Amino acid sequence: MNSADSKKILRWANKMRVVVVYKDQTDYARTVLDYLRDFEHQTSHILETIDPDTVSGTQFCETYDIVEYPTIIAVSDDSVMQNMWSGLPLPTISEVSYYV
């Protein structure tokens, strides 16, 4: 097994959680919804969404110091932040798809 294969296996073993934090009734919500639809269409993966105005959403935002919406955050299985994109414009689908 070469090192490239080892990295693929390691990445497969360490699944990521990618979360989109946004508020539904906002001027940017349509942009986020279009992004989510396009992401699923291009990658066959559905991104998790969180409303920061819910109890669990507030806790999530406090944990990762999220203060701007929309925010996309990639978190490892052991809850370590891997990358975060805040505000508009949203990152490219290829940037985010690396983490799913």
C-alpha positions as CSV (number, residue, x, y, z in Angstrom):
1,M,0.0,0.0,0.0
2,N,1.4,3.4,-0.9
3,S,1.1,6.6,1.0
4,A,-1.7,7.9,-1.2
5,D,-3.8,4.8,-0.4
6,S,-3.0,5.3,3.3
7,K,-4.3,8.9,3.2
8,K,-7.5,7.8,1.4
9,I,-8.1,5.2,4.1
10,L,-7.3,7.6,6.9
11,R,-9.7,10.2,5.4
12,W,-12.4,7.5,5.0
13,A,-11.9,6.5,8.6
14,N,-12.2,10.1,9.8
15,K,-15.6,11.1,8.6
16,M,-16.5,14.8,8.7
17,R,-19.6,16.6,9.6
18,V,-20.4,19.7,7.4
19,V,-23.0,22.0,8.8
20,V,-24.6,25.1,7.2
21,V,-25.7,27.6,9.9
22,Y,-28.3,30.1,8.6
23,K,-31.6,31.7,9.4
24,D,-34.5,30.8,7.2
25,Q,-36.4,34.1,7.0
26,T,-33.5,36.3,5.7
27,D,-32.5,38.0,2.5
28,Y,-29.7,35.4,2.0
29,A,-31.8,32.3,2.6
30,R,-32.6,31.8,-1.1
31,T,-28.9,31.8,-1.8
32,V,-28.3,29.1,0.8
33,L,-31.2,27.0,-0.3
34,D,-29.9,27.1,-3.9
35,Y,-26.4,26.2,-2.7
36,L,-27.8,23.2,-0.8
37,R,-29.7,22.0,-3.8
38,D,-26.8,22.4,-6.1
39,F,-24.4,20.7,-3.6
40,E,-26.7,17.7,-3.4
41,H,-27.1,17.5,-7.2
42,Q,-23.4,17.7,-7.8
43,T,-22.1,15.5,-5.0
44,S,-25.1,13.3,-3.9
45,H,-24.5,14.5,-0.4
46,I,-27.0,16.4,1.8
47,L,-25.5,19.0,4.1
48,E,-26.8,19.3,7.6
49,T,-28.4,22.7,8.5
50,I,-28.8,24.4,11.8
51,D,-30.9,27.4,12.8
52,P,-28.9,29.5,15.2
53,D,-32.1,30.7,16.9
54,T,-32.8,27.2,18.3
55,V,-31.4,26.0,21.6
56,S,-29.2,23.4,19.9
57,G,-28.2,25.9,17.3
58,T,-27.2,28.5,19.9
59,Q,-25.1,25.9,21.7
60,F,-23.4,24.9,18.4
61,C,-22.7,28.5,17.5
62,E,-21.2,29.2,20.9
63,T,-19.0,26.1,20.7
64,Y,-17.5,27.1,17.4
65,D,-17.7,30.9,17.9
66,I,-20.0,31.4,14.9
67,V,-21.3,35.0,14.9
68,E,-22.0,35.6,11.2
69,Y,-24.6,33.9,9.0
70,P,-24.6,32.0,6.7
71,T,-21.6,30.0,7.9
72,I,-20.5,26.6,6.6
73,I,-18.3,24.6,9.0
74,A,-16.5,21.3,8.6
75,V,-16.0,19.4,11.9
76,S,-14.3,16.1,12.4
77,D,-15.9,13.2,14.3
78,D,-14.0,14.2,17.4
79,S,-15.6,17.7,17.1
80,V,-12.4,19.5,16.0
81,M,-13.2,22.3,13.5
82,Q,-11.4,21.7,10.2
83,N,-12.5,24.7,8.2
84,M,-15.1,27.5,8.3
85,W,-16.5,29.8,5.7
86,S,-18.6,32.8,7.0
87,G,-20.9,35.2,5.1
88,L,-21.4,35.6,1.4
89,P,-20.3,34.7,-1.1
90,L,-20.5,31.0,-0.2
91,P,-17.5,28.8,-0.9
92,T,-17.3,26.7,-4.0
93,I,-19.0,23.3,-3.9
94,S,-15.6,21.7,-4.6
95,E,-14.1,23.4,-1.6
96,V,-16.8,22.0,0.7
97,S,-17.1,18.6,-0.9
98,Y,-13.6,17.8,0.2
99,Y,-15.0,17.5,3.8
100,V,-18.0,15.2,3.1
